[in-house]
Each structure stands twice: as structure tokens, then as C-alpha cells.
Amino acid sequence: MAELVVALDYPDGASALTMARSLRGAVPWVKVGLELFTAEGPAVVTGLKDLGFRVFLDMKFFDIPNTVRGATRSAARLGVDMVNIHALGGERMARAALEGCAEGCAEGFAKGTRADQEPPLLLAVTMLTSMAAGDLPLECAPPPSEMVLDLAVKAKQYGVNGVVCSGLEVEAVKKACGGRFICLTPGIRPASAGGDDQRRVVTPAQAVRSGSDYLVVGRPITGAASPADAALVIVEEIRSA
């Protein structure tokens, strides 16, 4: 069954950890992104792991292969369960990231910062769900569906575990890359949610029916009067779909 990941997009660790405590027992996964990690660093990941959550470190690494290898090594050593890179970094960067994950996992297990010897899942970002046709600064840019599919096929060839893509593209990605190739879907919005900066969005049920494995939801949960209840409603929609 698809799993829910709650995005803890906060400017400080205290707020993120307070929200996480309110979600214990309702969701298994939380996401730490650029804002929170830049503000608090590794300590916030350690705090979330101590609360029993699986952590998706959403840093979207995109640099020369050696730098990305070092970044994923540090992330894996820290104990994160999932990390991502940009698919546009190409094969050498992706394979360096995989090497870093394996190295960091071994180091973390030896030091006790990882509970097991399984490297974190490595996903490749295809195209941000805040972007739509016309947003790419290229005169001959392909439609989002074509770009996402092309990058996903290449990412599988590079050896990564899956991709980050909109629910609008999951079905095509699964058909081209196989059912075991992971699709993590941001831009999930319940039908009752209002608009925001996300553009290529789907409901939880639509994402699940298309084949999404992980659904990332932030503001519709963290901005609710009862975040745990809001999360459980989405979990039930996932189960029903």
C-alpha cells in the first residue's frame, strides 16, 4: 500500500518536532526539506528518528559527482531512510550518489547512527510539481509529461530506486520502468484543499490509482486544526483507493 509522508516545512526545529509529536501513530514518514535542514542541520533528523519516524531528507542534491557522493554519504551515515538527487545530474552523479549511500550506511551502522545495514532509498527528481508547461527556461522544452518520462527511464538505467514526479506522470513511468520502480508524488492535495504554489497536483486517491508509492502532503495536514485527524483522513483515502 502507498505510504503517506508529511512535509515538515518549518523554519525551526522546535516547531517541526512539536508537529511531529502530534503526528506520532498517525503517519510513519516525515520529510525534512531545505528550509528546516538549513536552519537546524542534522540535529533535527536525529530528533525525528528518536521519535520513531522514518525520514525523507529532501535536499535535491545537484552538483559534481564527488560532492554529491559526499553529501549522500553524510545523509546515509546520519540515518535518513530516503534521500534525493536531481535526475538532470546525469549518470556519473547518480552512480556517485549510490556509492555515497552505501558508504554512509556502512559507516553509520558501525557507529550506531543507523539501525540496519540497508542503504537509504535514492530517488531522482524529474520535474518540480510547482512547474508546468512554459516554466522551463528553454525555447524548445518538451512537455512536462515527455520530460518526466525521459528522465525516469534514464534514472532507472543509472540504478536509482525511483523518481519524484507528479501523480499525472506516475502511470506512464510505471509502465516504462516497471511496477517496482518507486514513484514518490509531491503536490498531493485533497479535493477540499485550497490552491497554493503547487500546479501539477492530484488527489490522494488519484495518485494511488495511478501507482504512486509515497504521497507527500504538507500544508493540508500541518495547517489543519487537528493535523493527526487530517493525516488519518488521507491515510483512509489511500487505503480505500
NUSE-109034 format. One line per 8 residues: number of its first residue (from 0); their letters; for each residue x, y, z of N, C-alpha, C. Coordinates in steps of 0.05 Angstrom, whole numbers. Layout:
<recs>
NUM = A = X/Y/Z/X/Y/Z/X/Y/Z | ...
</recs>
This chain:
<recs>
0 = MAELVVAL = 17/-24/0/0/0/0/17/25/0 | 8/46/-13/23/71/-14/25/82/15 | 46/97/20/51/109/46/50/139/45 | 40/151/67/38/180/70/64/191/82 | 74/212/70/98/227/80/89/255/86 | 92/264/111/84/291/119/108/310/117 | 105/331/101/126/351/98/127/370/121 | 149/370/135/153/388/158/168/413/148
8 = DYPDGASA = 154/430/134/166/454/123/164/477/143 | 182/476/162/183/496/183/210/510/184 | 211/534/195/236/549/196/253/542/220 | 243/526/238/259/519/262/252/491/272 | 270/479/286/267/452/295/246/448/316 | 242/468/334/222/465/355/194/462/343 | 188/478/323/161/476/310/158/449/296 | 179/441/282/178/415/268/174/392/287
16 = LTMARSLR = 189/392/309/187/370/328/160/370/342 | 149/394/348/123/395/360/102/383/342 | 103/390/316/84/378/297/88/348/295 | 113/339/294/119/311/292/107/296/316 | 109/306/340/98/293/363/68/290/361 | 55/310/349/26/308/346/18/287/325 | 36/279/308/30/260/287/39/232/293 | 52/228/316/61/201/323/37/182/324
24 = GAVPWVKV = 40/159/311/19/139/310/0/143/286 | 1/166/274/-17/171/251/-3/167/224 | 23/174/223/39/171/198/66/159/204 | 78/144/186/104/132/191/127/150/181 | 122/167/162/143/183/148/140/213/152 | 163/227/155/163/256/153/185/264/134 | 182/288/123/201/299/104/215/324/116 | 241/324/114/257/347/122/268/360/96
32 = GLELFTAE = 260/384/91/269/398/67/290/419/71 | 294/435/51/316/454/51/314/475/73 | 290/486/78/287/507/98/294/496/126 | 282/474/133/286/463/160/315/453/164 | 326/439/145/353/428/148/374/451/149 | 369/472/133/388/494/133/387/508/160 | 364/509/172/361/523/198/373/506/221 | 368/480/220/374/464/244/396/442/240
40 = GPAVVTGL = 402/435/215/422/416/210/415/387/218 | 435/370/222/430/342/228/414/337/253 | 415/356/272/401/351/298/371/346/294 | 359/359/275/330/356/272/324/328/261 | 342/317/244/338/290/234/341/270/258 | 361/274/274/364/257/297/340/258/316 | 329/281/320/306/284/337/282/269/326 | 278/271/300/255/257/287/259/227/288
48 = KDLGFRVF = 284/218/284/289/189/286/284/179/314 | 291/195/334/287/187/362/257/185/368 | 241/200/354/212/198/357/200/174/343 | 216/160/327/207/136/314/198/139/285 | 203/162/274/195/167/246/216/157/226 | 207/150/203/225/146/180/228/174/167 | 252/181/159/258/208/150/266/209/121 | 252/225/105/259/231/78/274/258/78
56 = LDMKFFDI = 300/258/71/315/282/70/313/293/42 | 298/314/38/291/325/12/309/349/6 | 334/342/-2/354/363/-8/359/367/-38 | 350/349/-54/352/351/-83/381/357/-91 | 399/340/-83/428/345/-89/433/347/-119 | 449/367/-127/454/371/-156/481/385/-157 | 503/370/-161/530/382/-161/548/363/-176 | 574/368/-174/593/349/-187/592/323/-172
64 = PNTVRGAT = 598/301/-186/595/274/-174/608/271/-147 | 632/280/-143/646/276/-118/632/290/-95 | 622/314/-100/608/329/-79/582/315/-72 | 567/305/-92/542/291/-86/547/265/-72 | 569/252/-79/576/227/-65/580/233/-35 | 595/254/-29/599/262/-1/573/269/13 | 555/283/-1/530/291/11/512/267/18 | 510/249/-1/493/225/5/506/207/26
72 = RSAARLGV = 533/207/26/547/191/47/540/203/75 | 541/229/77/534/242/103/505/237/110 | 487/238/91/459/234/96/454/205/106 | 466/186/92/463/158/99/475/152/127 | 497/164/132/510/160/158/493/171/181 | 479/193/175/462/206/195/438/189/202 | 429/171/184/407/153/190/382/158/175 | 382/175/154/358/180/139/350/155/123
80 = DMVNIHAL = 324/153/117/314/130/104/309/134/74 | 309/159/65/306/165/37/319/192/32 | 332/194/8/345/219/1/342/222/-29 | 345/247/-39/341/250/-68/362/268/-81 | 365/264/-107/383/280/-124/366/289/-148 | 378/307/-164/365/315/-189/372/296/-211 | 353/286/-226/358/268/-248/375/282/-270 | 373/308/-272/388/323/-292/418/322/-287
88 = GGERMARA = 426/312/-263/455/310/-258/469/289/-274 | 453/271/-286/465/251/-304/475/226/-290 | 486/208/-306/493/181/-296/516/182/-277 | 537/197/-282/560/197/-264/552/207/-236 | 536/228/-236/527/238/-210/510/219/-195 | 491/206/-210/473/186/-197/489/163/-186 | 508/152/-201/523/129/-191/541/137/-168 | 551/162/-168/567/171/-145/549/173/-120
96 = ALEGCAEG = 524/182/-124/505/184/-102/499/157/-90 | 496/137/-107/491/109/-97/515/99/-81 | 539/105/-91/563/97/-76/564/111/-49 | 557/136/-48/556/151/-23/536/139/-4 | 513/132/-13/493/119/4/503/94/17 | 516/77/0/526/52/11/549/56/31 | 566/75/25/588/81/44/578/92/70 | 560/111/68/549/123/92/533/104/109
104 = CAEGFAKG = 519/86/96/504/65/111/523/48/127 | 544/38/115/563/21/129/576/36/153 | 583/62/148/595/78/169/575/83/192 | 550/89/184/530/95/204/523/71/221 | 521/48/208/515/23/223/538/17/243 | 562/21/234/585/16/252/585/35/276 | 576/60/271/577/80/293/551/80/309 | 531/65/300/506/64/315/486/86/308
112 = TRADQEPP = 491/101/286/472/122/278/452/110/258 | 457/86/248/437/72/232/430/46/245 | 404/39/245/395/15/259/399/-10/242 | 403/-7/216/406/-31/199/427/-25/177 | 433/-44/161/453/-42/140/441/-37/112 | 416/-29/112/402/-24/86/406/6/79 | 419/12/56/423/40/49/396/54/45 | 395/80/48/370/95/44/362/93/15
120 = LLLAVTML = 336/95/10/326/96/-17/336/121/-30 | 345/119/-55/355/142/-70/336/147/-93 | 324/170/-93/305/178/-114/316/201/-130 | 307/203/-155/316/224/-173/292/242/-179 | 296/268/-175/276/288/-181/275/292/-211 | 251/290/-222/247/294/-251/241/323/-257 | 217/332/-250/209/360/-255/192/368/-231 | 198/391/-220/183/400/-196/153/403/-201
128 = TSMAAGDL = 137/395/-182/108/397/-185/98/425/-184 | 115/444/-177/107/473/-178/110/484/-206 | 122/468/-224/126/477/-252/107/464/-271 | 100/479/-292/82/470/-313/94/477/-340 | 80/470/-361/90/476/-388/95/506/-390 | 117/513/-401/124/541/-405/142/552/-383 | 145/537/-361/162/547/-339/192/541/-343 | 198/521/-359/226/515/-364/238/537/-382
136 = PLECAPPP = 262/547/-374/274/569/-389/289/559/-414 | 274/544/-431/286/533/-455/266/538/-478 | 276/547/-501/258/553/-523/245/527/-534 | 259/505/-533/249/480/-545/244/459/-523 | 235/468/-500/230/450/-478/207/431/-485 | 210/405/-479/189/385/-484/166/389/-464 | 142/379/-469/121/379/-450/129/365/-424 | 119/373/-401/127/360/-376/125/330/-377
144 = SEMVLDLA = 103/319/-389/100/290/-389/123/276/-403 | 132/288/-425/154/276/-440/180/278/-425 | 185/301/-413/210/306/-399/212/287/-375 | 190/285/-360/190/268/-336/195/239/-344 | 182/229/-364/185/201/-372/213/196/-382 | 225/214/-397/252/210/-407/272/209/-384 | 269/227/-365/287/228/-342/283/203/-324 | 258/194/-322/253/170/-305/266/145/-317
152 = VKAKQYGV = 264/142/-344/276/119/-357/306/119/-353 | 318/143/-356/347/145/-352/355/140/-323 | 338/150/-304/344/145/-276/345/116/-269 | 326/101/-281/326/72/-276/352/59/-287 | 360/68/-310/385/58/-322/409/64/-304 | 408/86/-290/430/94/-273/431/77/-247 | 409/64/-241/409/47/-217/395/58/-192 | 383/82/-194/369/93/-171/344/77/-165
160 = NGVVCSGL = 332/81/-141/309/65/-133/283/75/-145 | 282/100/-153/257/111/-164/260/140/-169 | 237/153/-174/237/181/-181/216/197/-164 | 220/222/-164/200/241/-154/186/253/-178 | 160/250/-179/145/260/-202/116/267/-194 | 102/281/-210/74/287/-206/58/262/-209 | 35/261/-195/16/239/-199/6/237/-228 | 8/259/-242/-1/259/-270/17/242/-288
168 = EVEAVKKA = 41/237/-279/60/222/-296/66/194/-285 | 56/187/-262/63/161/-250/55/137/-267 | 32/137/-278/23/114/-294/42/108/-317 | 51/129/-331/69/126/-354/96/117/-344 | 106/128/-321/132/120/-310/131/90/-302 | 110/82/-289/108/54/-281/107/35/-305 | 93/43/-326/91/27/-350/118/24/-363 | 134/45/-363/160/45/-376/182/32/-359
176 = CGGRFICL = 180/35/-333/202/28/-315/196/4/-297 | 171/-5/-297/164/-28/-281/151/-21/-255 | 134/-38/-245/119/-33/-221/136/-30/-196 | 160/-41/-195/177/-40/-171/193/-14/-170 | 193/1/-192/208/26/-193/191/47/-177 | 202/58/-156/187/75/-138/180/102/-150 | 155/110/-145/146/137/-152/137/151/-127 | 151/172/-119/143/189/-97/130/214/-109
184 = TPGIRPAS = 106/220/-98/90/241/-111/85/265/-92 | 98/288/-97/90/312/-83/65/324/-96 | 58/348/-87/35/361/-100/9/346/-96 | 7/332/-73/-18/318/-66/-36/338/-52 | -60/340/-62/-79/359/-49/-106/346/-48 | -117/342/-23/-145/333/-21/-164/350/-37 | -186/339/-46/-205/354/-62/-214/380/-48 | -215/379/-22/-225/402/-7/-204/424/-2
192 = AGGDDQRR = -179/418/-9/-158/437/-3/-158/461/-22 | -149/484/-12/-148/508/-29/-123/508/-46 | -121/528/-63/-98/530/-81/-73/541/-67 | -50/535/-78/-25/546/-69/-5/546/-92 | 21/545/-86/41/547/-107/45/521/-123 | 33/499/-114/34/474/-130/16/476/-154 | 25/464/-177/10/468/-202/1/441/-214 | 20/422/-215/13/395/-226/5/377/-203
200 = VVTPAQAV = -20/380/-194/-29/367/-170/-50/345/-176 | -53/327/-157/-73/306/-158/-83/301/-130 | -106/288/-127/-116/280/-100/-102/254/-91 | -103/248/-65/-91/223/-56/-101/199/-71 | -127/197/-75/-139/174/-89/-129/172/-118 | -127/195/-132/-117/194/-159/-88/185/-160 | -72/194/-141/-44/186/-140/-41/156/-136 | -57/145/-117/-55/117/-111/-64/100/-135
208 = RSGSDYLV = -86/108/-147/-96/93/-170/-77/93/-194 | -60/114/-195/-41/116/-217/-16/99/-211 | -12/92/-185/10/75/-178/31/87/-159 | 25/111/-148/45/124/-130/51/106/-106 | 76/106/-98/84/90/-75/86/107/-49 | 93/132/-52/95/150/-30/81/177/-37 | 64/187/-20/50/212/-24/59/232/-4 | 69/255/-14/79/276/4/57/297/7
216 = VGRPITGA = 50/303/31/29/323/38/40/341/60 | 38/367/56/47/386/76/25/402/88 | 20/425/76/1/444/88/-27/434/93 | -39/417/76/-66/407/83/-66/392/110 | -43/382/118/-42/368/144/-32/387/166 | -8/399/161/4/415/182/-11/441/188 | -28/449/169/-44/473/173/-72/468/183 | -78/442/188/-105/435/197/-108/440/227
224 = ASPADAAL = -133/443/235/-138/446/264/-129/422/280 | -132/399/269/-122/374/281/-105/359/260 | -79/364/260/-62/351/240/-64/321/239 | -66/308/263/-67/279/263/-93/269/250 | -115/283/256/-141/275/243/-140/279/213 | -128/301/204/-126/307/176/-108/285/162 | -87/277/176/-70/256/165/-85/230/163 | -100/223/183/-115/198/183/-136/197/161
232 = VIVEEIRS = -148/220/155/-168/221/133/-154/214/107 | -130/225/103/-115/219/78/-106/190/78 | -98/179/101/-90/151/102/-113/133/94 | -137/140/104/-161/124/97/-167/126/68 | -163/150/56/-168/153/27/-148/136/12 | -123/135/21/-103/117/8/-112/89/9 | -121/80/33/-130/52/36/-153/46/18 | -172/64/17/-196/59/1/-190/58/-28
240 = A = -170/74/-37/-163/75/-66/-148/50/-74
</recs>
